[in-house]
Amino acid sequence: MPVAPEGSATVNAPLLLQPYACDPARTRGRRFLEAPAPTRSDFQRDRDRIIHSTAFRRLVYKTQVFLNHEGDLFRTRLTHSLEVAQLGRSIARSLGLCEDLVEAVALAHDLGHTPFGHAGQDALNACMHDEHEAASMLPGEPAGGFEHNMQSLRVVDDLEERYPAFNGLNLCFETREGILKHCSRANAQWLEAREPGGVGARFLSGRNPSLEAQLANLADEIAYNAHDIDDGVRSGLLTLEQLESVALFDTYRRAALQEFPGLKGRRLLFEAIRRMLSAQVYDVIDATRHAVRDAGVCDVEDVRQAGVLVRFSPEMKRQSSDLKRFLLVNLYRHPQVMETTGRARQVVSGLYAAYCAAPEEMPLQHASGEGVGLSRRVADYIAGMTDRFAIKEHERLTGQRLFT
């Protein structure tokens, strides 16, 4: 069993918050003033609101790599988000960061993803960049195009309908900042006009988010690299023999075989992945500690002015990049996956065209609305769909059956 490198804090040794961590007692607060909860911190309250949201429940039927109906055990956006949260909390505890904030960001980071994963996002983005649709946008809505990070923020700020006094979930600034890990300059300018000094400001000034937000982002990468190996082998599109060419995986495969000679099949795969994950977690803890120390940060404001501090060591970063390239070539661009994603793009593009031509086919709140044009309302509706609902709706509106 792999052990933590010498000098590393183990994940079962809780630490008090470091001075550069986000303290819920000093949050920048919510857009709409609310009385504090008597038994929960503000970041715990954010996490709970996310878990109880409609958008969170929909993640169970949204694609990670493989469509939900292709197998019961493949990851979905929901199970992926849970794995990101688990990794993030473990690392946060050893670094003395706010576990609750990391968990909230991790659970919410994919709320804006379309059905069919990145294939759906790409199709919807292409539709939204159409010149005719861009020209029809209203002055008060976000810039053209579609990006799931921006949509995740839109979900928690505007689209959830759970409270009588405001739209959205009214999350704390720090949680919203972590959700918006990427943003175009045009959208950052739109956010800044809407909320001066808010979550869009750092993209215009070149500043960085909190360490908790940085950690949720890196935990996302660690999680999907590991579970996509598992799902790829489970699907039959990847083999253990192929993975022997990937140093980050094969190091731990060989270590597992050295300790357990004769280990094979699923047990060998799981043990190699487990050891790989442990090594990455310990690497991030050590590399981040060194980066924080070298940057001399003393508080959250120092963090925002420093470079990205939550990181891999150079060697682990290189090996992680090699693994990502392997997965891109051998899994994400596998002919079987590409054929499925091609049909997924057809579904999303077909839905977009059908709803723009006949808005009355959408629920009333999307068919008519104030502040945003028809194209954005259509995008909001499609982005909120699960895979199977999108397939059913596409068949209803077009008569085409693209998935059995």
N, C-alpha and C positions, 0 to 999 in steps of 0.2 A: 504493500500500500504506500503511495507517495506521501511524504511528510513535508511540512512547511520548511522552506529554507531557513537556515540559522538566522536569527534576528527578525524573523517575520512574526507578527502577532497572529495567533490562530483565530479562526472565525468564531470560536466559542468563548472568547475572552472579551466581553463587552467593555467599551471605553466610554468615558464621558465625552461629550461633544468637544471637538477642538475649537479654538477661537475662530478659525477660518471656515467652520461648518455653518450651515444655515440653521439658526436657532428659531424654532416656531414661535418663541416668545417675542422675537424681533422681526417677524415677517413684515414685508411691505404692504401686506393686507390684501383685501378683496376690492373689486370694483364697486360693489354695493355693500354698504356697511351692515354687518350682522353682529349680534351679541355673541360672545364666545360660548363654546359648548362647556358644560360643567365637568365633563369627564374625559374629554379628548383634546389633544392639541389641534391647532389649525391644520397641520399637515396630515394628521390622522383623519381628520374630518374630510379633507380633500380625497384621501384614498377611499374612504367609505362611500363618498358621493360617486366616485368613478365606478366602483364595483356595482353599485345599485343602478347605474345609468342604463338606458336602453341600448346605447351604442356599444357598451361593454358586452352585453349579452349577445349581440349580433356577431361578435367576433368568433363565436363558436362555429359558425357556418361560413367563415371567410377563409379563402385560400392562403396558405403560407407558400408552399411550392406545389403540392398536389391538391386537386379538388377534393372537397370533403367526401363526396360519394365514391372516390377511387379507393378508399380504404378507411376503416374505422380508427386505425392507430396512427395515421399520419398527423403531423402537427397542423393545427389551425392557428389563426391569429390569436385566439384566446389562450391556447396552451403555450404558444410562443411567448406571449406577454407574461404569463405566470413564471416561465423559466427565466426570463429577463429579470423579473422582480426578485426571484430567489437569489440569483447570482449577485444582483446589485446590493441586496440587503447584506449578504455575507461579506462582501468587500467593504461596504460602508461601515460595518461594525468594527472591522479591524483598523480602518483608517480614522475612526472617530468622527465620521460624518453622520448626517441625519438619516437614519434608515427609513423613517416614515416618508420623507420627501422623495428619496430614491424610489421607494416602492410605488408611490403615487404617480410619479413620472413614468416609470416602467409600465404600469398597468394602463396608462392613458396614451402611450406614445403612438399606437396604431389605430386609435379610435376613428380616424378619418380615412382609413384605407378603403378603397373600393372593393367590390367583389372581384375575385380572380387575381388578387395580389397586384404585382407590378404590371402585369399585362393589362388589367383593367385601368390602372392609373394612366398608363401610356396612351391607351385608347381615348380616355376621357380628356386627357391633356391635349391630344391632337384635335379633338372636337372643339374644345374651348379656345384653341388658338386660331380657329377658322376666322378669316377676315370679317365675314358677315356677322358672326357672333360677337367678335371683339368690338365691332362698331356699334352693336346694340346694347353694350353694357351701360349701366347707369353710373353717374359720377360717384355715388356713395358706396359702391361695392368694390371688392378686391380686384386686383389687376387680372387680366386674362390668363388662361391656362389653368391647370389643376395640379396640385402637389399635396400629397397626403399629410405632410406635417402641418401645412397651413390649414388643411381641412380638419385635422384633429383639434387645432385651436378653435376653429369655427364651431365644431361640435360642442366643446365645453363652454364657449363664450356665448353662443347664439342658438344653436339648433336643438339642444336638449330642452324639453318642456316639462319641468317637474315642480317648479316653484311659482307661487302666485305673484311675487313681487318683481321677478326678473326672468329673462331668458337665460338659458345655459345653466351651468352648475356653480357659477360665482366662485371659482377656485382662487387660491392665493396667487400672488404675482410669481412666486418662486416655482410653483407647480406649472403654471402656464408658460413660464420662460423655458422650463425643461422640455415641455411638450414641443415647443417650436424650435427644433434643433437646426433646421435649415429654413431659409427664407430668401426670396429674390429681393433685389433692391426696390423694385416697384411695389411689392407687397409690404416691405418694411416701411416705405414712405407712406403707404396707405394706413398701416397700423399706427405710425407715429402721428399722423394727422388726427386719427380717431382717439388715440391715447398718448398724449405727449409724455415722453420719458418712460414709456411702457415697454412691453416685450419686444417691440420692433426696433427700439433705439440702438441696441447693441450691434445690429447688423449695419447700421449707418455709421457708427463710431468705431467699429473694429474691436469692441470689447468682447469678453468671454462670459459665458454663464457661470453659475455656481459649480462647485466641485461635484455636488450631487447630480446636477444635470449632465455634466461631463461623464460621470460614472454610469448613469443610466444609458447613455449613448454607447459607451464601450461595452457594457454588459449585453446590449442588443447584438453587437457584432460577435461576441464570444458565444452567445446562445445560438444564433442561427448557423454559425459555422459548424458547431457540434451537432445540432439536431438535424441539419441537412445531410450530414454524413449518415446518420442513423436512418433517416427517411429514404435517402438514396439507395442504401443497401437493402432496406426492407422492400423497396419497390422493384428491385432487381436491375435498376439502371446503373448502379455502381457495384463493384465487387471489392472484397478485401484485397485481392491481388492488385487491382488498380491503385488502391490506397497506399500500397507499399511504396509508391513513388512520391508520397507526400511526407516530408520529414517530420512535420509536427505531429502527424498521426502515427507514423511508423515507429518513431522512437518509443512511444508508449505501448504499441502493439508488441514490440520485441521485449520490452521490460515486463509486460504481463506474461508473455510466454516463458521468460526466464524464471519468474516466480512460480508460474503454474504450467509446467510442461504438459503439452497435449491439449491445452485449452483451445477451443475452436468455436466456430459458428457465432450465434448471438452473444454468448457469454464473453467470447474474445472481443467482439465488437464493443460491447458495453463497457468492458473493463478498460479497453484502450481509450475510449471516449472519456470515461470517468477520470482516468489519470491525466489525459490531455486538459480537461477542464480544470482540475486541481492545479496543474502547473501554470496555466494561464492566470488563474486567480491569484496565486502567490506571486507571480511575476508582476501583475498590475499593482498589488499592494506594495511591493518593494520599490518598483520604478516610480510610483506616484509619491511615496514618502521621500525619495531622493529629490524628485522634481520640486515638491513643495518646500523642502529644506533649502535647495539651491536658489529658488526664487525668492526666498525670504518673506513669504506671505505671512501676515499676522491676523488678517480679518477677511471678511467676504469681499470688501471693496478692493483689497490687494489682489484677490483671486481674479476679479473681473478685469483688472488691468494687466495681469500676467498672461503668458501664453497658455495653451492647453496643458494642464498639469496631470490629469488622469490619463495614464498612458501605459503602453507596453515598454519593456526594454527594447533597444534596437534589434537584437537578435530575435526576440519573440515577435516583434512587429514584422520582421522580414518573413518569418515562417508562417505567420497568420496571413500575410499577403499572398504567399505561395499557395496556401490552402484555398483562399478565395478564388484565385485564378484557376485552380484545379476544378473547383465546383462550377465555376462559370462555364468552362469548356465541356466538362464531362456530365454535368447534371442540368444546369439551367438552360443550356443550349443543346441538350440531348434531343434528337428528332421527335421522340414521343412527347416530351414536355413542350417543345416548340409547336407541335401540332395541336395540342390542347390549348396553349396560350393563344394560338391563332384564332381558334374558334371563340375563345373568351373575348378577344378584341372585337370580333364580329358581333357578339351579344351586346357589349357595351355601346359600340357605335350605332348598332341598330336601335337600341333603346333610346339613345340620345336623339337620333333623327325622328323617331316615332313620337316622342313626347314634345319635341319642338314643333312638330307639325300638328299635334293634337294635345295641347296642354290639359284638356279636360280628362284625359286618361289617367292623370295623376291625382292623388288626394287633394282636397281643396286647399290645404295650407301650402302646397307646392304649386298648384295650378295658378294661384293668384297670391301676390305678396307685395309688400312695400319695401323699398330700399334696394332691391336687387332685381336685375332683369331676368327674363325667362331662361336664358342659357344657364345662369348661375343656379336658379331654382331647380332646373332639370338635373344639373350636376349634383346638387345637394341630395336630391331624391335617389339618384342612381348610386351615389357613393355610400348611402346608408343601407343599401340592399345586401342581403346575404347572397352567396353563390346560387343556391337553389331557387330563391325567389326571383333573381335576375333571369335565370334560365326559363322559368315558368312565364314570367312577364313577356320576355322576348318571343316565346312561342305564341302567346296569346295575341300579341300585337302584330306579329309578322307572319304567323303560320309556319315558321321554320322551326324544325327540331334539330338543333346543332349538337345537343348532348343527349345520350340515351340514359 
